[in-house]
């Protein structure tokens, strides 16, 4: 339950205030995107919601 409250608070904070962005080089963005995508896919597979 507290996880949901934390996510809701994060969404409210990002919509109510100006949040800056990171100015990362393209190769760093690529690595971060691949790692994030793998992590999201792993969690989806564990939860049983991965398509395929």
C-alpha positions, 0 to 999 in steps of 0.5 A: 500500500505504501508503494502506491502512496509513494508512486502517487506522491512522485506523480503529484510532485512531478506534475506540480513542480518543474523538474529538470532533465539530465543532459547525458551524452548519447552513449550513456542514454543508450546504456541507461535505456537498455538497462531500464528496459531489461529491468522492466521486462524482468519485473514484467516476466516475474509478475507474469504480465509479459506478452509473447 
